[in-house]
Amino acid sequence: MIMTLSSPFPWLAGCIADLPTPFDDDGEIDRTAFARLCAQQIEAGAPALVVGETAGEASTLSAAEQEFLIRTAAEIANRRAKVIAGAGSNSTGQAIELARRAEAAGADALMCVVPYYNKPMQAGIAAHFQAIALSTGLPIVLHDVPSRTVRELADDTLARLAERRQFIGLRDGTADVTRPLRLTGRLPCGFRLMSGDDATALAYIAAGGDGAISMVANVTPDLCRAVHTSLRQGRLQTARDLQRRLTSLQACLGRESPAALKYALSLLGLIRPTMRLPLVGLDEPSRLAVARALMEVADEDLPGATEA
């Protein structure tokens, strides 16, 4: 079905957490822990939740598990925040199935990544996204992360896709802080540019981006929100000072994602650090580095930080 969207999406802005998927000791989804993560973000004022995407170990989840996470997030959010569901695959048919199931489960929008491993041409990437759009009535956030997909979403391809108003934004994992400046004037009014790289998010937003899809926001939602609020209010030095407190933690989370994120959240008593193969937990030096980075952030910014 074709969708006509005439207004921007104000909730696709600011700091939005890419939620991890908690597992219990048997490797099954821990619904209680996942609900707790959703509630934490909503209480911190998050405009949306990203579910079943990069931090959520999407490649290890079945379609039924993806649907379960989306339904749970929608129930917890109860319209207080939007639910953006991961619907990415290197198979267009599988991505379409995920998109349809996400819509049925109560998602408000989809996040669809550039097909990985296959190394499609730009024409194939565009056709992949157009096919997904034709299969659903939901708005779609595109996800460009060449470090994981090998192929990039070229500016020209992005501009052509954005002509269809169903594509409402980009999660930009390129770490190219000049991209918002480059794309100015090439995208429709209201199309949202969201950094997908915590380390460069501040510069990306200062260059014209609308916000960030963030790993570190899972750990310090209030502090991340303060950084973005300061930027919106033009208080750049305040934003820099706040961001500086997050530098070590962001570096730790970026090195081994999402294992480091899960370990950090386990230190806060929010989830277990359990991973699904082929991902495994952190080694001892990495655990110590995460614990040290957590302690560099003021205790009042964390929901019950503990010693490692």
C-alpha positions as CSV (number, residue, x, y, z in Angstrom):
1,M,0.0,0.0,0.0
2,I,1.2,3.6,-0.7
3,M,1.3,6.0,2.1
4,T,1.2,9.8,1.9
5,L,2.8,11.6,4.7
6,S,2.4,15.4,4.8
7,S,3.8,16.3,8.2
8,P,7.1,15.7,9.9
9,F,7.6,13.2,12.7
10,P,8.6,15.2,15.8
11,W,9.3,12.1,17.8
12,L,12.1,11.1,15.5
13,A,14.6,13.5,17.2
14,G,16.7,13.9,20.3
15,C,18.2,10.8,22.0
16,I,16.6,7.4,21.3
17,A,18.0,4.2,22.7
18,D,18.7,1.2,20.6
19,L,17.5,-1.4,23.2
20,P,19.4,-4.6,23.8
21,T,17.5,-7.9,24.0
22,P,17.9,-9.4,27.5
23,F,18.2,-13.2,27.7
24,D,17.8,-15.4,30.8
25,D,20.3,-18.1,31.8
26,D,18.7,-20.5,29.4
27,G,19.1,-18.1,26.5
28,E,15.4,-17.2,26.2
29,I,14.1,-13.7,26.1
30,D,13.7,-12.2,29.6
31,R,10.4,-10.3,29.2
32,T,10.6,-8.8,32.7
33,A,14.1,-7.3,32.1
34,F,13.0,-6.0,28.6
35,A,10.0,-4.4,30.1
36,R,12.2,-2.7,32.7
37,L,14.4,-1.3,29.9
38,C,11.4,0.1,28.1
39,A,10.0,1.7,31.2
40,Q,13.3,3.3,32.1
41,Q,13.5,5.0,28.7
42,I,9.9,6.2,28.8
43,E,10.4,7.6,32.3
44,A,13.4,9.5,31.1
45,G,11.3,11.1,28.4
46,A,12.5,9.2,25.4
47,P,10.3,10.0,22.4
48,A,10.7,6.5,20.9
49,L,12.2,3.0,21.5
50,V,14.2,1.1,18.9
51,V,13.5,-2.7,19.3
52,G,15.1,-5.7,17.6
53,E,17.9,-3.8,15.8
54,T,21.7,-3.7,16.2
55,A,21.9,-3.7,20.0
56,G,19.0,-6.1,20.1
57,E,21.1,-8.9,18.4
58,A,18.5,-9.0,15.6
59,S,20.4,-11.5,13.6
60,T,20.0,-14.1,16.4
61,L,16.3,-13.6,16.9
62,S,13.5,-15.6,15.2
63,A,10.7,-13.7,13.5
64,A,8.4,-14.8,16.4
65,E,10.8,-13.4,18.9
66,Q,11.0,-10.1,17.1
67,E,7.2,-10.0,17.1
68,F,7.2,-10.8,20.9
69,L,9.6,-7.9,21.6
70,I,7.6,-5.4,19.6
71,R,4.3,-6.4,21.3
72,T,5.9,-6.1,24.7
73,A,7.4,-2.7,23.9
74,A,4.1,-1.5,22.5
75,E,2.3,-2.6,25.7
76,I,4.8,-1.0,28.0
77,A,4.9,2.2,25.9
78,N,1.1,2.4,25.8
79,R,1.3,5.4,23.3
80,R,3.7,7.3,25.6
81,A,6.5,6.6,23.2
82,K,6.7,5.3,19.6
83,V,8.1,1.9,18.9
84,I,10.5,1.6,16.0
85,A,10.9,-2.0,15.0
86,G,13.9,-3.5,13.3
87,A,13.0,-5.1,10.1
88,G,16.3,-5.7,8.4
89,S,17.6,-8.6,6.4
90,N,19.8,-9.4,3.4
91,S,16.8,-11.2,1.9
92,T,14.1,-8.8,0.7
93,G,11.4,-11.5,1.2
94,Q,12.4,-11.9,4.8
95,A,12.6,-8.2,5.4
96,I,9.0,-7.9,4.1
97,E,7.8,-10.7,6.4
98,L,9.4,-8.9,9.4
99,A,7.8,-5.6,8.3
100,R,4.4,-7.1,8.1
101,R,4.7,-8.9,11.4
102,A,6.0,-5.7,13.1
103,E,3.0,-3.8,11.8
104,A,0.6,-6.4,13.1
105,A,2.4,-6.4,16.5
106,G,1.9,-2.7,17.1
107,A,5.0,-1.0,15.8
108,D,4.7,2.7,14.9
109,A,7.6,2.6,12.4
110,L,10.2,0.4,11.0
111,M,14.0,0.6,10.8
112,C,15.5,-1.2,7.8
113,V,19.2,-1.6,7.3
114,V,21.1,-1.8,4.0
115,P,21.3,-5.5,3.0
116,Y,24.4,-7.0,4.3
117,Y,26.8,-9.7,2.9
118,N,25.2,-9.7,-0.5
119,K,27.0,-6.5,-1.5
120,P,24.1,-5.2,-3.7
121,M,24.5,-2.3,-6.2
122,Q,22.8,1.0,-5.4
123,A,20.0,0.0,-7.7
124,G,19.4,-3.2,-5.7
125,I,19.5,-1.3,-2.4
126,A,16.9,1.1,-3.6
127,A,14.7,-1.7,-5.0
128,H,15.0,-3.6,-1.7
129,F,13.7,-0.6,0.3
130,Q,11.0,0.2,-2.2
131,A,9.7,-3.4,-2.0
132,I,9.5,-3.2,1.8
133,A,7.7,0.1,1.6
134,L,5.1,-1.4,-0.8
135,S,4.4,-4.2,1.7
136,T,3.5,-2.0,4.7
137,G,1.7,1.1,5.8
138,L,4.3,2.0,8.4
139,P,6.8,4.9,8.0
140,I,10.4,3.7,7.5
141,V,13.7,4.8,9.0
142,L,16.6,3.8,6.8
143,H,19.8,2.5,8.4
144,D,23.2,3.1,6.8
145,V,26.1,1.4,8.6
146,P,28.8,0.4,6.1
147,S,31.1,-1.1,8.8
148,R,28.5,-3.9,9.2
149,T,27.0,-4.1,5.7
150,V,30.0,-3.4,3.5
151,R,27.8,-1.4,1.1
152,E,26.9,2.2,1.9
153,L,23.6,4.0,1.2
154,A,24.9,6.6,-1.2
155,D,23.6,10.2,-0.9
156,D,22.0,10.0,-4.4
157,T,20.2,6.8,-3.5
158,L,19.0,8.3,-0.2
159,A,17.7,11.4,-1.9
160,R,15.8,9.4,-4.5
161,L,14.2,7.2,-1.8
162,A,13.3,10.2,0.3
163,E,11.0,11.4,-2.5
164,R,8.6,8.7,-1.2
165,R,7.3,10.3,1.9
166,Q,7.0,6.9,3.6
167,F,10.8,7.1,4.2
168,I,11.0,9.5,7.1
169,G,14.6,9.5,8.3
170,L,18.0,8.0,8.3
171,R,20.0,6.3,11.1
172,D,23.5,7.3,9.9
173,G,26.2,4.9,11.2
174,T,28.9,6.2,8.9
175,A,30.4,8.6,11.5
176,D,30.6,11.2,8.7
177,V,29.8,14.4,10.5
178,T,29.8,16.4,7.3
179,R,26.8,14.5,5.9
180,P,24.0,16.7,7.3
181,L,25.7,19.7,5.7
182,R,26.0,17.8,2.4
183,L,22.4,16.7,2.4
184,T,20.9,20.1,3.2
185,G,18.5,21.0,0.4
186,R,18.5,17.5,-1.1
187,L,15.9,16.0,1.3
188,P,12.3,16.8,1.9
189,C,11.3,19.1,4.7
190,G,10.8,17.0,7.8
191,F,13.1,14.1,6.8
192,R,15.1,13.3,9.9
193,L,18.9,12.7,10.1
194,M,19.8,10.7,13.2
195,S,23.4,9.9,14.1
196,G,24.0,6.2,14.6
197,D,27.4,6.6,16.2
198,D,27.6,7.8,19.8
199,A,31.3,9.0,19.5
200,T,30.5,11.5,16.8
201,A,26.8,12.3,17.6
202,L,27.5,15.7,19.1
203,A,29.3,16.9,16.0
204,Y,26.7,15.3,13.7
205,I,23.9,17.1,15.4
206,A,25.8,20.4,15.6
207,A,26.2,20.1,11.8
208,G,22.4,19.9,11.3
209,G,21.4,16.4,12.4
210,D,18.2,15.9,14.4
211,G,19.4,13.5,17.1
212,A,20.9,10.1,17.7
213,I,20.0,6.5,17.9
214,S,22.2,5.6,20.8
215,M,23.8,2.7,22.7
216,V,24.9,4.8,25.6
217,A,21.4,6.2,26.2
218,N,20.5,2.7,27.5
219,V,22.9,3.3,30.4
220,T,22.6,7.1,31.0
221,P,19.3,8.3,29.5
222,D,19.0,11.4,31.6
223,L,22.6,12.6,30.8
224,C,22.2,11.9,27.1
225,R,18.9,13.8,27.1
226,A,20.7,16.7,28.8
227,V,23.3,16.8,26.1
228,H,20.7,17.0,23.3
229,T,18.6,19.6,25.2
230,S,21.7,21.8,25.6
231,L,22.4,21.5,21.9
232,R,18.8,22.4,20.9
233,Q,19.0,25.4,23.2
234,G,22.3,26.6,21.6
235,R,24.4,25.9,24.7
236,L,27.2,24.2,22.9
237,Q,29.8,24.5,25.6
238,T,27.4,22.9,28.2
239,A,26.7,20.1,25.7
240,R,30.4,19.5,25.3
241,D,31.0,19.5,29.0
242,L,28.2,16.9,29.5
243,Q,29.4,14.9,26.6
244,R,32.9,14.7,28.0
245,R,31.7,12.7,30.9
246,L,30.4,10.0,28.5
247,T,33.6,9.7,26.5
248,S,35.1,6.6,28.2
249,L,31.8,4.8,28.5
250,Q,31.0,5.4,24.8
251,A,34.5,4.1,23.8
252,C,33.9,0.9,25.9
253,L,30.5,0.3,24.4
254,G,31.7,0.9,20.9
255,R,34.5,-1.6,21.1
256,E,32.4,-4.7,21.8
257,S,28.8,-4.0,21.0
258,P,26.4,-5.1,22.4
259,A,28.4,-7.3,24.9
260,A,29.8,-4.2,26.7
261,L,26.3,-2.6,26.8
262,K,24.8,-5.7,28.3
263,Y,27.6,-5.9,30.9
264,A,27.2,-2.3,31.8
265,L,23.5,-2.8,32.3
266,S,24.1,-5.9,34.4
267,L,26.3,-3.8,36.8
268,L,23.2,-1.6,37.2
269,G,21.1,-4.6,38.0
270,L,18.9,-4.2,35.0
271,I,19.6,-7.3,32.9
272,R,21.9,-10.3,32.7
273,P,25.0,-10.0,30.5
274,T,23.9,-13.2,28.6
275,M,24.7,-13.2,24.9
276,R,23.7,-15.5,22.0
277,L,26.3,-17.2,19.9
278,P,28.3,-16.2,17.9
279,L,28.5,-13.3,20.3
280,V,30.0,-14.0,23.7
281,G,30.4,-12.0,27.0
282,L,33.4,-9.8,27.7
283,D,36.7,-11.0,29.0
284,E,38.0,-9.8,32.3
285,P,40.0,-6.8,31.1
286,S,37.1,-5.5,29.1
287,R,34.7,-6.0,32.1
288,L,37.1,-3.9,34.3
289,A,37.2,-1.2,31.6
290,V,33.4,-1.0,31.5
291,A,33.2,-0.8,35.3
292,R,35.8,2.0,35.4
293,A,34.0,3.9,32.7
294,L,30.7,3.6,34.6
295,M,32.3,5.1,37.7
296,E,33.5,8.1,35.7
297,V,29.9,9.1,35.3
298,A,28.4,10.7,38.4
299,D,26.4,8.2,40.5
300,E,23.3,10.4,40.4
301,D,23.1,9.8,36.6
302,L,22.9,6.0,37.0
303,P,20.1,3.8,38.3
304,G,22.1,2.2,41.1
305,A,25.6,1.8,39.8
306,T,27.6,-0.9,41.6
307,E,31.3,-1.8,41.9
308,A,32.5,-4.5,39.5
